[in-house]
């Protein structure tokens, strides 16, 4: 079989992920492996997590799992945590290093302000996702005033105060832009006075990666997205490719590629979620070339590289 590869220029690590991984690496250097604990997966990629664990980082799901906490460092993941988790870490005497993506932090600040103003808050996102849990957890007030929704159908069931300036909304940063736009439109139509962003809070990295995948899907029968199954932004890339007409698979790495996927295709698109290391992409390209790929053509805008400042404690 012979086919060409179309490779998304904008793919892989975003600034928030690079920062979060760098935070763990710097903490290991500064404090030593015996002292560094990470609450939840620092980013949603099994290869990244396995690499950091191999370097000595301890991964925990609960702060209570950390022994002798007064002598330990806890790193909060890029997805963020709620205020109660921060308070618990402080009460245990842990040294806190917050690797929350600054763009997620921006949503946290909005939720905190809304709570102070006694506004209802609507979070558009996947209920139970770590980022959504962290954003909801910023609200100091009655739990009934925070609403997590995802679809226009959810909006139809939503009940909010109808007066002026009594509610605000925010969105998860890694949602499908097209699908979120429908939910935001429904929300604003039902509650014209609700406060919130003009469109959504989807981060620029998510927007650029989805735009590139749309181009791939329009020019390829098959699109392969590198990313782990628990990665929201990677799953959205796979869904976008499918919505734009391509068969698409979300794969952890090159080992998932088989001949049945490639049978009868003339072009294969390749991209990667925001928490995927570039070496995973390169391995995928090598396997595709071994299976008959003749050329690799870049597609879409060239990736813009930005950096975020280090969190307190690691400057």
Buried (B, 14 or more C-beta within 10 A) or exposed (E): EEBBBBBBBBBBBBBBBBBBBBBBBBBBEEBEEEBBBBBBBBBBBBBBBEBBEEEEBBBEEEBEEBEEBEEBBBBBBBBBBBBEBBEBBEEBEBBBBBBBBBBBBEBBEBBBBBBEEEBBBBBBBBEEBBBBBBBBBBBEBEEEBBBBBBBBEBBEEBEBBEEEEBBBBBBBBBBBBBBBBEBBEBBBEBBEEBBBBEEBBBBEBBBBBBBBBBBBBBBBBBBBBBBBEBBBBBBBBBBBBBBBBBBBBBBBBBEBBEEEBBEEBEBBBBBBBBBBBEEBBEBBBEBBEEBBBEEBEEBBEEBEEEEBEBBEBBE
